[in-house]
């Protein structure tokens, strides 16, 4: 099969009843580039790859096609002589005269600006962090077509060598993958050059092994029971944080950021209905008497909890307002766990881990746990609860 050929693409019919004329590029796989021309099957010479004499102005149109093919052959020859891997994206950009290169770091800057405008401050900060660490790993200008297994494996080694935890490296790689996916959607990289492993190509780079140090820290069942009778009257300055933690726990391990944004409109017919910011998934939780007691203690005209009452309106400033509140909350939880003599310090995530652990210890079926936690697939839930199950098996081993 010839590497380059002009064809009538019969798999698609235009609104005028004609088929588009395209340049077929074969380099291990067929790809097609539109030439902005079309014809009916009766107006096309299949063997020659040209307009037939039945088409009006066929000679002028064929001259244009010959120029297109000559240009394509020249570009392909230059790529082969350069010794670089063939990239359909680069070939297409040069062929169409749109070969302005967007670097990886440049696209990161673009995404940060876009996300700030979209008021997605958390995600914009993730890309800022990725850009900063990539700049340290490899400065200068490099393109998405330069991102391959060797680049990513080297980036992983760089992060581990500087002391990053596996979970942090996993975070950077996950963010990088999201950036590459967006680059493909915007045709900055051809899908065939995707550098990350998939179920169809396991020889590309995978970061699945970087989650080995995942270590959720739930409160053991006995400590959770003791927490219910925490002597809060002796520590009134911890009252608000204690109540918030209990509410998070009873609301299926509600995320602190989501708690901050709860309003009176989220209370519907005895249920707490809200959309989780991280996933966009709708949750509907029955409000217990204990939850109502806490809500009634703090509910304002708008928010259920007063954390955002005096928050600035600018999205970036509002984000940091919540982050500051979270730091203070975790500081109080650390003090509570110290007072109680718990083995591990508490954080806002302890509520979610502890809620999950209670379900696991009470033999709740995994599909129900998946539904309660709002996981999109059961594999996520199984990974989430694996640590808790292992700890119970360890206790059984102690009897041997």
matplotlib code that plots the C-alpha trace (Angstrom):
import matplotlib.pyplot as plt

x = [0.0, 1.3, 2.2, 0.4, -2.6, -5.5, -8.9, -12.6, -13.7, -16.9, -17.5, -18.9, -21.4, -21.7, -25.0, -24.6, -24.6, -20.9, -18.1, -15.0, -11.7, -9.0, -5.3, -4.7, -1.6, -0.5, 2.3, 1.5, -2.2, -4.4, -5.2, -7.0, -6.5, -9.3, -8.3, -11.4, -12.7, -15.5, -17.0, -19.6, -18.4, -19.2, -16.9, -13.9, -11.2, -10.5, -7.4, -5.6, -6.9, -8.1, -11.2, -12.6, -13.5, -17.1, -16.3, -16.5, -13.1, -11.5, -8.1, -7.7, -8.9, -6.4, -3.6, -4.4, -4.4, -1.0, 0.4, -1.1, 0.5, 3.8, 3.8, 2.8, 5.6, 8.2, 7.1, 7.1, 10.6, 11.8, 10.4, 12.0, 15.4, 15.2, 15.1, 12.3, 9.3, 6.4, 3.7, 0.5, -0.2, 3.0, 2.6, -1.0, 0.0, 2.8, 0.8, -2.0, 0.4, -0.5, 2.7, 2.9, 4.1, 2.4, 4.9, 3.9, 4.7, 2.9, -0.2, 0.0, 0.0, -3.0, -4.9, -4.1, -5.6, -8.7, -9.4, -9.0, -11.6, -13.8, -13.4, -11.9, -9.2, -8.3, -7.6, -5.7, -3.4, -2.8, -1.6, 0.5, 2.2, 2.8, 4.3, 6.7, 7.9, 8.2, 10.3, 12.7, 12.8, 13.3, 13.4, 13.2, 10.7, 9.4, 6.3, 3.6, 5.1, 8.3, 6.4, 7.0, 7.7, 11.3, 10.3, 7.6, 9.8, 12.5, 10.1, 9.0, 12.6, 13.3, 10.4, 11.2, 14.9, 14.0, 12.0, 8.5, 6.1, 4.7, 1.2, 2.5, 4.2, 0.9, -0.8, 1.6, 1.3, -2.5, -2.5, -0.1, -2.3, -5.3, -3.3, -2.3, -5.9, -6.9, -4.1, -5.4, -8.9, -7.5, -5.5, -2.1, -1.2, -2.4, -4.2, -1.8, 1.0, -0.7, 2.1, 0.1, -0.8, -4.3, -6.1, -5.3, -1.6, 0.0, 3.5, 3.2, 3.9, 1.8, 1.7, -0.5, 2.4, 2.7, -0.3, 1.3, 1.8, -1.9, -2.6, -6.1, -6.3, -9.8, -10.5, -10.6, -14.1, -13.2, -11.8, -14.8, -17.0, -14.9, -15.1, -18.8, -18.4, -15.6, -15.7, -16.4, -17.5, -13.9, -12.7, -15.3, -12.8, -13.1, -16.9, -17.3, -14.7, -15.9, -19.5, -18.3, -16.4, -19.4, -21.5, -19.0, -19.0, -22.8, -23.1, -21.2, -17.8, -18.8, -15.9, -15.0, -15.1, -18.6, -19.7, -18.5, -20.8, -24.0, -26.9, -30.5, -31.5, -29.6, -32.2, -35.1, -37.8, -35.7, -32.7, -29.4, -29.1, -25.8, -23.4, -19.9, -17.5, -14.7, -16.9, -20.0, -22.1, -25.4, -25.7, -28.9, -28.5, -31.2, -30.8, -30.7, -31.8, -28.1, -27.4, -30.4, -29.2, -25.9, -27.5, -29.9, -26.9, -25.1, -27.5, -27.5, -29.7, -27.8, -25.2, -25.7, -22.3, -20.8, -17.5, -18.3, -20.3, -17.5, -15.7, -14.5, -16.4, -13.4, -13.0, -9.2, -9.5, -12.6, -10.5, -7.8, -10.4, -11.6, -8.1, -7.3, -10.5, -9.5, -6.1, -7.6, -10.1, -7.3, -5.4, -8.4, -8.8, -5.2, -5.7, -8.8, -7.0, -4.1, -6.5, -8.2, -4.9, -5.7, -2.9, -3.1, -4.0, -7.4, -7.9, -10.9, -10.5, -10.6, -14.4, -14.7, -12.2, -14.0, -17.4, -16.1, -14.5, -17.8, -19.5, -16.7, -16.7, -20.4, -20.1, -22.0, -21.9, -19.3, -21.9, -23.7, -20.5, -19.8, -23.2, -22.7, -19.3, -20.4, -17.6, -18.1, -16.9, -16.6, -12.8, -12.3, -14.3, -12.4, -9.1, -10.5, -11.5, -8.7, -6.5, -9.4, -10.0, -6.3, -6.1, -9.0, -7.1, -4.0, -6.1, -7.2, -3.5, -2.7, -4.7, -2.5]
y = [0.0, 3.4, 5.7, 8.6, 8.6, 10.9, 9.1, 9.8, 9.0, 7.1, 6.4, 9.9, 11.8, 15.6, 17.5, 18.2, 14.5, 14.3, 12.5, 14.4, 14.1, 13.3, 12.5, 9.0, 8.7, 5.2, 4.8, 1.6, 2.7, 4.6, 8.3, 10.8, 14.6, 16.7, 18.6, 20.8, 19.3, 16.8, 14.9, 12.3, 8.8, 9.2, 12.3, 10.4, 8.2, 5.6, 4.2, 7.5, 9.2, 12.2, 13.9, 12.4, 14.2, 14.1, 16.7, 20.4, 22.1, 18.7, 19.8, 22.8, 20.6, 17.9, 20.4, 21.3, 17.7, 17.2, 20.1, 18.6, 15.2, 16.8, 18.8, 15.7, 13.6, 16.3, 16.6, 12.8, 12.6, 15.3, 13.4, 10.1, 11.8, 13.4, 10.0, 11.1, 8.9, 9.6, 11.8, 12.2, 15.3, 17.0, 15.9, 17.2, 20.5, 21.1, 20.0, 22.4, 25.2, 25.3, 24.0, 26.5, 24.5, 24.6, 23.4, 21.3, 24.1, 26.7, 24.5, 24.2, 28.0, 28.1, 25.5, 27.3, 30.5, 28.7, 27.0, 30.2, 31.9, 28.8, 29.3, 25.8, 27.0, 23.6, 22.2, 25.2, 24.8, 21.1, 22.3, 25.0, 22.3, 20.1, 22.9, 23.8, 20.3, 19.7, 22.8, 21.4, 18.0, 19.4, 23.1, 24.5, 23.9, 20.4, 19.2, 16.7, 14.5, 14.4, 12.8, 9.0, 6.1, 7.2, 10.8, 9.6, 7.0, 9.5, 12.0, 9.3, 8.5, 12.2, 12.6, 9.5, 10.5, 13.9, 12.2, 12.4, 9.7, 7.2, 8.7, 12.2, 10.8, 9.1, 12.5, 14.2, 11.4, 11.5, 15.2, 14.8, 12.2, 14.5, 17.2, 14.9, 13.8, 17.4, 18.0, 15.1, 16.6, 19.8, 18.0, 19.0, 15.3, 12.4, 9.7, 7.1, 8.8, 8.4, 7.7, 6.1, 2.4, 1.4, -2.0, -2.1, -1.2, -2.3, -1.5, 2.2, 4.0, 3.0, 4.5, 1.9, 0.7, 4.1, 3.6, 1.0, 3.4, 4.3, 4.1, 5.2, 5.9, 5.2, 5.3, 1.8, 0.8, 1.1, 4.6, 5.6, 4.6, 6.6, 9.6, 9.7, 10.6, 13.1, 15.5, 18.5, 20.6, 20.6, 21.9, 24.4, 25.8, 22.5, 22.4, 23.6, 21.2, 18.3, 18.9, 19.2, 16.0, 14.1, 15.6, 14.5, 11.0, 10.7, 12.2, 9.2, 10.8, 14.1, 16.1, 19.3, 21.5, 20.2, 20.8, 24.5, 25.0, 23.4, 25.8, 25.6, 24.7, 21.4, 20.4, 18.7, 16.6, 15.3, 14.6, 16.3, 16.6, 18.0, 17.6, 16.7, 19.2, 16.7, 14.3, 16.3, 13.3, 13.9, 12.6, 12.2, 11.4, 10.9, 13.4, 11.7, 13.3, 13.8, 15.6, 17.8, 18.7, 19.9, 21.7, 23.6, 24.7, 26.4, 27.1, 30.6, 32.4, 30.9, 28.3, 25.4, 26.0, 29.5, 28.9, 30.8, 33.6, 36.1, 34.6, 36.9, 36.6, 36.2, 32.6, 32.3, 34.2, 32.0, 28.9, 29.9, 30.9, 27.3, 26.0, 28.1, 26.8, 23.3, 23.8, 25.1, 22.2, 19.6, 21.4, 21.0, 17.3, 16.7, 18.1, 16.0, 12.8, 13.7, 14.3, 11.0, 9.2, 7.8, 5.9, 8.1, 11.8, 12.6, 14.7, 15.6, 12.5, 10.3, 10.7, 9.2, 6.4, 5.7, 5.6, 3.1, 1.0, 0.8, -0.6, -3.1, -4.3, -4.8, -6.9, -4.5, -5.8, -4.1, -2.8, -1.0, 0.5, 1.6, 3.3, 5.0, 6.4, 7.4, 5.5, 5.3, 1.7, -1.1, -1.5, 1.9, 0.7, -2.5, -0.7, 1.8, -0.9, -3.4, -1.9, -2.3, -5.9, -6.7, -5.4, -7.7, -10.7, -9.6, -9.9, -13.4, -14.4, -13.4, -16.4, -18.9]
z = [0.0, -1.0, 2.0, 0.4, -1.9, -2.7, -2.4, -2.5, 1.1, 0.5, 4.2, 4.6, 2.5, 2.6, 2.7, -1.1, -1.7, -2.6, -0.8, 0.5, -1.2, 1.3, 1.5, 2.9, 5.0, 5.7, 8.2, 10.1, 10.2, 7.8, 8.6, 6.5, 6.0, 4.4, 1.3, 1.2, -2.0, -2.9, -5.8, -6.7, -7.3, -11.0, -11.1, -9.6, -11.2, -8.5, -10.1, -10.7, -7.6, -9.6, -10.8, -14.0, -17.1, -16.0, -13.3, -14.2, -14.2, -13.6, -15.0, -12.6, -9.7, -10.6, -10.7, -7.1, -6.1, -7.7, -5.7, -2.5, -3.2, -4.0, -0.8, 1.2, -0.3, 0.4, 4.1, 4.5, 3.0, 5.5, 8.5, 7.4, 6.9, 10.3, 12.0, 14.3, 14.9, 12.6, 14.1, 12.2, 14.3, 13.2, 9.6, 9.5, 11.1, 8.6, 5.7, 6.5, 7.2, 10.9, 12.5, 15.3, 18.2, 21.6, 24.3, 27.3, 29.7, 27.5, 27.5, 31.3, 31.6, 29.3, 31.3, 34.6, 33.1, 31.8, 35.1, 37.0, 34.7, 35.3, 39.0, 39.3, 41.7, 43.1, 39.6, 38.6, 41.6, 40.6, 37.2, 38.8, 40.9, 37.9, 35.9, 38.7, 39.2, 35.4, 35.1, 37.6, 35.9, 32.4, 31.5, 28.0, 25.2, 24.6, 22.8, 23.6, 20.9, 23.0, 25.9, 25.7, 28.0, 28.6, 29.5, 32.0, 33.6, 34.0, 35.6, 38.0, 39.0, 39.4, 41.8, 43.9, 44.0, 45.5, 48.3, 47.0, 48.4, 45.9, 46.5, 45.6, 42.4, 41.6, 42.0, 39.5, 37.0, 37.2, 36.6, 33.7, 32.1, 32.4, 30.6, 27.8, 27.4, 27.0, 24.5, 22.4, 22.5, 21.2, 18.5, 20.0, 20.0, 17.9, 19.8, 18.4, 20.3, 23.7, 26.1, 29.0, 29.2, 28.4, 28.3, 24.6, 24.9, 28.2, 27.0, 27.5, 30.8, 33.8, 37.3, 38.9, 41.0, 42.7, 45.0, 47.2, 50.1, 50.2, 54.0, 55.1, 58.8, 60.2, 63.9, 65.3, 66.4, 70.1, 69.6, 67.6, 70.5, 73.0, 70.7, 71.1, 74.8, 74.4, 77.4, 75.2, 78.3, 79.4, 76.0, 74.8, 72.2, 70.4, 70.3, 66.7, 65.2, 67.3, 66.0, 62.4, 62.6, 64.0, 61.2, 58.6, 60.0, 60.0, 56.5, 55.0, 55.4, 53.8, 52.4, 54.3, 51.2, 50.5, 54.1, 53.8, 50.8, 52.2, 52.3, 53.5, 49.9, 50.4, 53.0, 51.1, 52.7, 55.6, 53.3, 52.6, 48.9, 47.5, 44.6, 45.5, 44.0, 43.4, 41.2, 40.3, 41.7, 43.4, 47.0, 48.9, 52.6, 55.2, 58.0, 61.4, 64.7, 65.7, 62.4, 62.8, 66.3, 64.9, 62.0, 64.3, 66.4, 63.5, 60.7, 59.4, 56.9, 54.0, 55.1, 57.4, 58.9, 59.3, 57.6, 54.4, 56.1, 55.9, 52.9, 50.0, 46.7, 44.5, 43.6, 44.3, 47.7, 48.6, 47.9, 50.3, 52.8, 52.9, 53.0, 56.0, 57.7, 56.9, 58.5, 61.7, 61.7, 61.3, 64.1, 66.4, 65.4, 66.2, 69.7, 70.2, 69.2, 71.6, 74.5, 73.8, 73.5, 70.1, 68.3, 65.2, 64.8, 63.3, 60.1, 58.1, 56.0, 59.1, 59.0, 55.5, 56.4, 59.7, 58.1, 55.5, 58.2, 60.2, 57.0, 56.4, 60.0, 59.9, 56.7, 54.5, 50.9, 48.8, 46.2, 49.0, 50.2, 46.7, 46.5, 49.9, 49.0, 45.5, 43.6, 39.9, 39.8, 42.3, 41.7, 43.4, 46.4, 46.7, 46.6, 49.2, 51.7, 51.1, 53.9, 56.4, 55.5, 55.7, 59.3, 60.3, 58.8, 60.7, 63.9, 63.0, 62.3, 65.9, 67.1, 65.3]

ax = plt.figure().add_subplot(projection="3d")
ax.plot(x, y, z, "-o")
ax.set_aspect("equal")
plt.show()
